Every structure is written in structure tokens, then in C-alpha cells.
């Protein structure tokens, strides 16, 4: 399991990640993306191994290139 976060300074507010994977991404009050787990662990979401490839796809396709894995 790895943790994912969004660098909000580079978020383009396109909603792509939140639309594609609402389980792990949602928009905040400023219309910027952030990771979450059931509305908690904001921008510090632990991604289960079985979903890492799906989240990586969102990272790869993000127009703002703002979704990243946290370094340990």
C-alpha cells in the first residue's frame, strides 16, 4: 500500500480524477482535487495494492501532473 496526494498548486480543477475515481479523489471547497478515504485522510489517502494501477493511471493522465505518491 502506498499513499497518494494532490499538489493543489498545480491542480487545474478539471475534475477528471474525481469523476473517474471518486473512491479516492474529491474536489475541495476551492474546486481543487484532493485524495481521501471515505471523506477522511484528506490528501493522505492509503491506496490498497489492488487499486494502485488505477490510481497510477489517473496520475499519468492528469493534465496538471499534480497527483503523486508520497515518499516514505
QUIRA-V912091 format. One record per run of one state. SS is the DSSP state (helix for helix, strand for strand, loop for the rest). FROM is the first residue (numbers start at 1). LEN is the number of residues. Records with the same first field share a line. If there is no record, write none. Layout:
SS->FROM-LEN, FROM-LEN
This chain:
loop->1-1, 7-1, 11-5, 21-4, 28-5, 36-1, 38-2, 41-4, 48-1, 62-5, 70-3
strand->2-5, 25-3, 33-3, 37-1, 40-1, 45-3, 67-3
helix->8-3, 16-5, 49-13
